[in-house]
Amino acid sequence: MMTLLAWLLGGVALLLLVPALLLFIQVVLACLPARVRQRPNLPRPRLAVLVPAHNEASLIVSTLASIRPQLREGDQLLVVADNCSDQTASLARSAGAQVVEREDLLRRGKGYALDFGVQHLRLSPPQVVIIIDADCQVGAGALEHLACSCIDRGRPAQALYLMHAPPGAGLKVQVAAFAWRVKNLVRPQGWARAGLPCQLMGAGMAFSWQDLSAVNLATGHLVEDLKLGLECAAHGKAPVFCPQAVVNSHFPTSQEGLSIQRKRWEHGHLGVVLADGPKLLAAALLKRNWPLLGMAVDLLVPPLALLSLLLMVVFALTWLMFGVGGTLLPALLATLALALLGAAILLAWACFARELIPFSVLLYAPFYAARKIPLYLGFLLKRQVDWVRSKRDDN
């Protein structure tokens, strides 16, 4: 019985070794010297910036102010005020945006708002549509980089989308900002160095009009961006990473806002992994769709906190089993996987986050992971399936 248990733990350790190794490879590739890609010498296409907004009165004016200076004659700036009960629509109009208002309390979520905006754009279709969330700041030149990259590569383009810890944020939020940087900068940059596509990240996404108008956006999925990117890849339009275009946002400072945000992102991500991961791998292999395979493999790397928790538990159990007479191999596999994870985190911090957090804050990461145990138990016991907006600091 003990031998069987030891080998079962060994099988789990071997399974966890795969995402740990993938993460390590992505980080190493990201740290290699970049190959300079010449910017395409193309005229900047006519574009529409689509901003879905639900009760974003406190941020919408600042967001639009970062977008408007980058627009040219013939461009469109469209805000979808989705089920708003505040002054989002009037403030957006006063800031120079075209605004359409949507009221539908049954079909809630960002996907429905995007679909509503795209249907409106059919009246005067642009060449490129760029989606920006209403709580973001768009870096200088980002729209041009995204639009030209999208047209040049013939595929959706994803900006570098970063979330920052607000001034004075505690250790938990600082570690979350580091984990976000690994997910949205280090990993896609590593995959890009290998010629592989990236996942869509929700903000800073550029699509040709033909590609975006052909997909189904009207869903209430928790991570509609992730699903959209995978759908594009399945149709031969895997997204490309465009780190020259930068979009910034901030984590909420309230505990309630953070909890809502994390639950939506992580439950949605894990749901896609379980429901779609094996099917995507099989479809990619059968159709020899290597870009889709790259995205499916990347999808198998769980959130850093969850991967750390699982590996620490398996590491402890396998060595405990070995200590009472079990076999050594499962413990060695768990040790190797944990060592690869630790090396990947340290290398990512050294190359990409020294200015973000001091090393002393990184030491808090295991405690940060432990505090997320209720979040992951909630996924098993009562998974969130409905879209809920993150609570802002002012409401």
C-alpha positions as CSV (number, residue, x, y, z in Angstrom):
1,M,0.0,0.0,0.0
2,M,2.8,2.4,0.9
3,T,4.6,1.6,-2.3
4,L,1.5,2.3,-4.3
5,L,1.0,5.6,-2.6
6,A,4.7,6.6,-3.2
7,W,4.4,5.9,-6.9
8,L,1.1,7.8,-7.1
9,L,2.9,10.8,-5.6
10,G,5.7,10.2,-8.0
11,G,3.2,10.4,-10.9
12,V,1.9,13.7,-9.5
13,A,5.5,15.0,-9.2
14,L,6.2,14.0,-12.8
15,L,3.1,15.8,-13.9
16,L,4.1,19.0,-12.0
17,L,7.6,18.7,-13.4
18,V,6.2,19.5,-16.9
19,P,4.9,23.0,-16.1
20,A,7.9,23.8,-13.9
21,L,10.2,22.9,-16.8
22,L,8.1,24.9,-19.3
23,L,8.2,27.9,-17.1
24,F,12.0,27.6,-16.6
25,I,12.5,27.4,-20.4
26,Q,10.3,30.4,-21.0
27,V,12.3,32.5,-18.4
28,V,15.6,31.4,-19.8
29,L,14.6,32.3,-23.4
30,A,13.2,35.7,-22.2
31,C,16.6,36.5,-20.7
32,L,18.5,35.9,-23.9
33,P,19.6,38.9,-26.0
34,A,16.7,40.2,-28.1
35,R,16.7,40.0,-31.8
36,V,15.9,43.4,-33.1
37,R,12.9,43.2,-35.4
38,Q,12.7,46.1,-37.9
39,R,9.5,48.1,-37.6
40,P,7.4,47.5,-40.8
41,N,7.6,50.4,-43.2
42,L,3.9,50.6,-43.7
43,P,1.4,53.4,-43.6
44,R,-0.4,53.4,-40.3
45,P,-3.8,51.8,-40.9
46,R,-7.1,53.6,-40.0
47,L,-8.1,52.3,-36.6
48,A,-10.9,52.3,-34.1
49,V,-10.1,52.1,-30.3
50,L,-12.9,50.2,-28.6
51,V,-13.2,50.8,-24.8
52,P,-15.7,48.7,-22.9
53,A,-16.7,50.4,-19.6
54,H,-18.9,49.4,-16.7
55,N,-19.2,52.1,-14.0
56,E,-15.7,53.6,-14.7
57,A,-16.5,57.3,-14.0
58,S,-13.4,57.6,-11.8
59,L,-11.0,56.5,-14.5
60,I,-12.5,56.9,-17.9
61,V,-11.4,60.5,-18.5
62,S,-7.7,59.6,-17.7
63,T,-7.9,56.6,-19.9
64,L,-9.2,58.5,-22.9
65,A,-6.7,61.3,-22.3
66,S,-3.9,58.7,-22.9
67,I,-5.6,57.5,-26.2
68,R,-6.7,60.7,-27.9
69,P,-3.3,62.2,-28.7
70,Q,-2.4,59.1,-30.6
71,L,-5.4,59.2,-32.9
72,R,-5.4,60.6,-36.4
73,E,-8.0,61.9,-38.8
74,G,-10.3,59.1,-39.8
75,D,-9.7,57.1,-36.6
76,Q,-12.6,56.3,-34.2
77,L,-12.7,56.3,-30.4
78,L,-15.7,54.3,-29.2
79,V,-16.7,53.8,-25.6
80,V,-19.4,51.2,-24.8
81,A,-21.0,52.3,-21.5
82,D,-22.2,48.8,-20.5
83,N,-25.0,48.7,-17.8
84,C,-23.6,51.8,-16.2
85,S,-25.3,53.5,-13.3
86,D,-22.8,56.3,-12.9
87,Q,-21.5,59.2,-15.1
88,T,-19.3,57.0,-17.4
89,A,-21.2,57.8,-20.6
90,S,-21.4,61.6,-20.0
91,L,-17.8,61.9,-18.9
92,A,-16.6,59.9,-22.0
93,R,-18.6,62.2,-24.3
94,S,-17.2,65.3,-22.7
95,A,-13.7,63.8,-23.2
96,G,-14.2,63.6,-26.9
97,A,-15.3,59.9,-27.4
98,Q,-18.2,58.5,-29.3
99,V,-20.4,56.7,-26.8
100,V,-23.0,53.9,-27.2
101,E,-24.9,52.8,-24.2
102,R,-25.9,49.2,-23.6
103,E,-28.6,48.0,-21.1
104,D,-28.9,44.2,-20.6
105,L,-28.9,42.9,-17.1
106,L,-29.2,39.3,-18.2
107,R,-26.3,39.2,-20.5
108,R,-23.5,40.7,-18.4
109,G,-19.8,40.7,-19.1
110,K,-17.1,42.3,-21.1
111,G,-17.6,40.0,-24.1
112,Y,-21.2,41.2,-24.6
113,A,-19.9,44.8,-24.4
114,L,-17.3,44.2,-27.0
115,D,-19.8,42.5,-29.4
116,F,-22.1,45.5,-29.0
117,G,-19.2,47.9,-29.9
118,V,-18.2,45.8,-32.9
119,Q,-21.8,45.8,-34.2
120,H,-21.8,49.6,-34.0
121,L,-18.5,49.8,-35.9
122,R,-20.0,47.9,-38.8
123,L,-21.6,51.2,-39.8
124,S,-18.1,52.5,-40.7
125,P,-15.6,49.6,-40.4
126,P,-11.9,50.5,-39.6
127,Q,-8.9,48.5,-40.8
128,V,-7.8,47.7,-37.3
129,V,-9.7,47.5,-33.9
130,I,-7.7,48.0,-30.7
131,I,-9.3,47.1,-27.4
132,I,-8.3,49.0,-24.4
133,D,-9.9,48.5,-20.9
134,A,-11.4,51.6,-19.3
135,D,-8.9,51.5,-16.3
136,C,-5.7,51.6,-18.4
137,Q,-3.1,54.1,-19.5
138,V,-1.9,53.7,-23.0
139,G,1.9,54.3,-23.5
140,A,3.1,56.8,-26.1
141,G,3.2,55.3,-29.6
142,A,1.4,52.1,-28.5
143,L,-1.5,52.4,-30.9
144,E,0.8,52.8,-33.9
145,H,3.0,49.9,-32.9
146,L,0.0,47.6,-32.4
147,A,-1.8,48.6,-35.6
148,C,1.2,48.2,-37.8
149,S,2.3,44.9,-36.2
150,C,-1.2,43.5,-36.7
151,I,-1.3,44.4,-40.4
152,D,2.3,43.4,-41.0
153,R,2.0,40.0,-39.4
154,G,-1.6,39.4,-40.5
155,R,-2.5,38.2,-37.0
156,P,-3.8,39.8,-33.8
157,A,-1.2,41.8,-31.9
158,Q,-1.0,41.9,-28.1
159,A,0.6,44.8,-26.2
160,L,2.7,44.5,-23.1
161,Y,-0.1,44.8,-20.5
162,L,1.3,45.5,-17.0
163,M,-0.5,45.8,-13.6
164,H,1.3,47.9,-11.0
165,A,1.1,48.0,-7.2
166,P,-0.3,51.3,-6.0
167,P,2.1,53.5,-3.9
168,G,2.3,52.2,-0.4
169,A,0.9,48.8,-1.3
170,G,1.6,45.9,1.1
171,L,3.7,42.8,0.5
172,K,0.8,40.8,-1.0
173,V,0.1,43.3,-3.8
174,Q,3.8,43.7,-4.5
175,V,4.2,40.0,-5.0
176,A,1.1,40.0,-7.1
177,A,2.6,42.6,-9.4
178,F,5.7,40.4,-9.7
179,A,3.6,37.4,-10.6
180,W,1.8,39.5,-13.2
181,R,5.0,40.6,-14.8
182,V,6.2,37.0,-15.1
183,K,2.9,36.1,-16.7
184,N,2.5,39.0,-19.1
185,L,6.1,40.0,-19.8
186,V,8.6,37.2,-19.1
187,R,6.6,34.2,-20.4
188,P,5.3,35.7,-23.6
189,Q,8.7,37.3,-24.4
190,G,10.3,33.9,-23.9
191,W,7.8,32.2,-26.2
192,A,8.2,35.0,-28.8
193,R,12.0,34.4,-28.8
194,A,11.2,30.8,-29.9
195,G,8.9,32.1,-32.6
196,L,5.7,31.1,-30.7
197,P,2.6,33.2,-30.2
198,C,1.2,34.6,-26.9
199,Q,-2.1,34.5,-25.1
200,L,-4.4,37.5,-25.4
201,M,-4.4,39.5,-22.1
202,G,-7.6,41.6,-22.2
203,A,-6.2,45.1,-22.9
204,G,-4.0,46.3,-25.6
205,M,-5.3,43.8,-28.2
206,A,-5.3,44.7,-31.9
207,F,-7.3,42.9,-34.6
208,S,-7.8,43.4,-38.3
209,W,-11.5,44.2,-38.9
210,Q,-11.9,41.0,-40.9
211,D,-10.6,38.8,-38.1
212,L,-12.5,40.5,-35.3
213,S,-15.8,40.7,-37.1
214,A,-15.7,37.0,-37.9
215,V,-15.4,35.7,-34.3
216,N,-18.1,35.4,-31.6
217,L,-17.5,37.9,-28.9
218,A,-20.9,37.8,-27.2
219,T,-20.0,35.5,-24.2
220,G,-20.0,36.0,-20.5
221,H,-16.9,34.0,-20.0
222,L,-14.7,35.0,-17.1
223,V,-11.6,35.1,-19.3
224,E,-13.0,36.1,-22.6
225,D,-9.6,37.3,-23.8
226,L,-7.9,33.9,-23.2
227,K,-10.7,32.1,-25.0
228,L,-10.6,34.6,-27.9
229,G,-6.9,34.1,-28.4
230,L,-7.2,30.4,-28.5
231,E,-10.1,30.6,-31.0
232,C,-8.0,32.9,-33.2
233,A,-5.1,30.4,-33.1
234,A,-7.4,27.5,-34.0
235,H,-8.2,29.5,-37.2
236,G,-4.6,30.1,-38.1
237,K,-4.4,33.6,-36.5
238,A,-2.4,33.1,-33.4
239,P,-1.6,36.4,-31.6
240,V,1.9,37.9,-31.7
241,F,3.5,39.7,-28.8
242,C,4.2,43.4,-29.3
243,P,6.2,44.6,-26.2
244,Q,7.0,47.9,-27.8
245,A,3.4,48.9,-27.1
246,V,2.8,49.3,-23.4
247,V,-0.5,49.4,-21.6
248,N,-0.5,50.0,-17.8
249,S,-3.0,49.6,-15.0
250,H,-3.0,49.3,-11.2
251,F,-4.3,46.7,-8.8
252,P,-7.2,47.8,-6.6
253,T,-6.1,48.9,-3.1
254,S,-9.2,47.5,-1.4
255,Q,-9.1,43.9,-0.2
256,E,-12.6,43.3,-1.7
257,G,-11.5,44.6,-5.1
258,L,-8.3,42.4,-5.1
259,S,-10.3,39.3,-4.0
260,I,-12.9,39.8,-6.8
261,Q,-10.3,40.4,-9.4
262,R,-8.1,37.4,-8.4
263,K,-11.1,35.0,-8.2
264,R,-12.4,36.0,-11.6
265,W,-9.0,35.7,-13.3
266,E,-7.8,32.5,-11.6
267,H,-11.1,30.6,-11.6
268,G,-11.5,31.5,-15.3
269,H,-8.0,30.4,-16.2
270,L,-8.2,27.1,-14.3
271,G,-11.6,26.4,-15.9
272,V,-10.2,26.9,-19.4
273,V,-7.2,24.7,-18.6
274,L,-9.4,21.8,-17.4
275,A,-12.1,22.2,-20.0
276,D,-10.1,23.1,-23.1
277,G,-6.4,22.2,-22.4
278,P,-6.5,18.5,-23.4
279,K,-8.8,19.2,-26.4
280,L,-6.5,22.0,-27.7
281,L,-3.4,19.8,-27.4
282,A,-5.1,17.0,-29.3
283,A,-6.5,19.3,-32.0
284,A,-3.1,21.1,-32.4
285,L,-1.3,17.8,-32.9
286,L,-3.8,16.3,-35.2
287,K,-3.9,19.4,-37.4
288,R,-0.2,20.1,-37.0
289,N,-1.1,23.6,-35.9
290,W,2.2,24.4,-34.2
291,P,1.2,28.0,-33.1
292,L,-1.9,26.6,-31.4
293,L,0.3,23.8,-29.8
294,G,2.6,26.5,-28.4
295,M,-0.4,28.3,-26.9
296,A,-1.9,25.1,-25.5
297,V,1.4,24.1,-23.9
298,D,1.7,27.6,-22.4
299,L,-1.8,27.3,-21.0
300,L,-0.7,24.2,-19.0
301,V,1.5,26.4,-16.8
302,P,-0.8,27.3,-13.8
303,P,-0.6,30.5,-11.8
304,L,2.7,30.8,-9.9
305,A,1.0,30.6,-6.5
306,L,-0.9,27.4,-7.3
307,L,2.2,25.7,-8.9
308,S,4.3,26.7,-5.9
309,L,1.7,25.3,-3.4
310,L,1.3,22.0,-5.2
311,L,5.0,21.5,-5.5
312,M,5.7,22.3,-1.9
313,V,3.0,19.8,-0.8
314,V,4.3,17.1,-3.1
315,F,7.9,17.8,-2.1
316,A,7.1,17.4,1.6
317,L,5.0,14.2,1.1
318,T,7.4,12.4,-1.2
319,W,10.3,13.0,1.2
320,L,8.1,11.9,4.1
321,M,7.3,8.7,2.3
322,F,10.9,8.1,1.6
323,G,11.8,8.6,5.2
324,V,9.4,5.8,6.3
325,G,10.7,3.4,3.7
326,G,9.4,4.6,0.4
327,T,11.3,4.8,-2.9
328,L,13.6,7.7,-3.6
329,L,12.6,8.5,-7.2
330,P,9.4,10.4,-6.4
331,A,11.2,12.6,-4.0
332,L,13.9,13.3,-6.5
333,L,11.3,14.2,-9.2
334,A,9.5,16.6,-6.7
335,T,12.9,18.1,-5.8
336,L,13.8,18.7,-9.4
337,A,10.5,20.3,-10.2
338,L,10.7,22.6,-7.1
339,A,14.3,23.5,-8.0
340,L,13.3,24.4,-11.5
341,L,10.5,26.6,-10.2
342,G,12.7,28.3,-7.8
343,A,15.4,28.9,-10.4
344,A,12.8,30.3,-12.8
345,I,11.5,32.7,-10.2
346,L,14.9,33.9,-9.2
347,L,16.0,34.4,-12.8
348,A,12.8,36.3,-13.7
349,W,13.3,38.6,-10.7
350,A,17.0,39.2,-11.5
351,C,16.3,40.0,-15.2
352,F,13.0,41.7,-15.1
353,A,11.9,42.8,-11.6
354,R,14.9,44.1,-9.6
355,E,13.5,47.6,-9.8
356,L,9.9,46.4,-9.1
357,I,10.5,44.7,-5.7
358,P,13.5,44.1,-3.5
359,F,14.6,40.5,-2.9
360,S,13.3,40.7,0.7
361,V,9.8,41.0,-0.7
362,L,10.3,38.0,-2.9
363,L,10.9,36.0,0.3
364,Y,7.3,36.6,1.2
365,A,6.1,34.7,-1.9
366,P,5.5,31.3,-0.2
367,F,3.3,33.0,2.4
368,Y,1.4,34.8,-0.4
369,A,0.8,31.5,-2.1
370,A,-0.4,30.0,1.2
371,R,-2.9,32.8,1.6
372,K,-4.5,31.8,-1.7
373,I,-5.4,28.3,-0.6
374,P,-9.1,29.3,0.1
375,L,-9.2,30.7,-3.5
376,Y,-8.2,27.4,-5.0
377,L,-10.4,25.4,-2.6
378,G,-13.2,27.6,-3.8
379,F,-12.5,26.6,-7.4
380,L,-13.1,23.0,-6.4
381,L,-16.1,23.5,-4.1
382,K,-17.9,26.6,-5.6
383,R,-16.4,27.8,-8.8
384,Q,-17.2,31.3,-10.0
385,V,-18.8,31.1,-13.4
386,D,-20.5,34.6,-13.7
387,W,-18.6,37.7,-14.7
388,V,-18.2,40.2,-11.8
389,R,-16.5,43.6,-12.2
390,S,-13.6,44.3,-9.9
391,K,-14.5,46.8,-7.2
392,R,-12.6,50.1,-7.6
393,D,-11.2,52.0,-4.8
394,D,-13.9,54.7,-4.8
395,N,-17.0,52.6,-4.9
